[in-house]
């Protein structure tokens, strides 16, 4: 682990307490470049978040608001060292393989490399639903709090407003796998590179699934700006 990654992990651990206090947040994991150990000076911190059932957009509202107040959220071109909230689901369906493409190598390694940093009772269910056993060395298990922020009407209002705004923003890019905006899932990857990475990996390594080879490929692609 290099200095950049150590700095990013310190930031995750420093601000983890915010997620512990956020209403309806049940699981927070670090994914992508920091989990893959491919971060550089321009990298953000990708988070995967699971919320309480039927409260995804209430949780998203407060997560975005609090991170914005503290200047921690990705904002326009301000990416480096900030938190990116591009993938959130609620606990009604924890199986993320429903978003897989054919021979989804990227999703396989993404899932297995997720690093949970905060959990309130849902981690075991998530692991079982996806057939993984995640690295829990950075995990803080918290007591499931009683959420007191509004009810279903507030969620309905926030969901309606956010979905309307997000669908207008992404337009035709919503494809059901890379970009998904629904009642129980928010997944915003306008550039879904999984097919490209899969094809390159299979061309270089026709057989097997090797994490070190996959990481090496990601580093090579990043060095070439892909």
HELIX and SHEET records of a PDB file:
HELIX    1   1 UNK A    3  UNK A   21  1                                  19    
HELIX    2   2 UNK A   32  UNK A   36  1                                   5    
HELIX    3   3 UNK A   56  UNK A   69  1                                  14    
HELIX    4   4 UNK A   96  UNK A   99  5                                   4    
HELIX    5   5 UNK A  105  UNK A  113  1                                   9    
HELIX    6   6 UNK A  123  UNK A  130  1                                   8    
HELIX    7   7 UNK A  152  UNK A  170  1                                  19    
HELIX    8   8 UNK A  171  UNK A  173  5                                   3    
HELIX    9   9 UNK A  194  UNK A  204  1                                  11    
HELIX   10  10 UNK A  211  UNK A  223  1                                  13    
SHEET    1   A 7 UNK A 140  UNK A 141  0                                        
SHEET    2   A 7 UNK A 115  UNK A 119  1                                        
SHEET    3   A 7 UNK A  25  UNK A  31 -1                                        
SHEET    4   A 7 UNK A  45  UNK A  51 -1                                        
SHEET    5   A 7 UNK A  83  UNK A  90  1                                        
SHEET    6   A 7 UNK A 185  UNK A 188 -1                                        
SHEET    7   A 7 UNK A 179  UNK A 182 -1                                        
END                                                                             
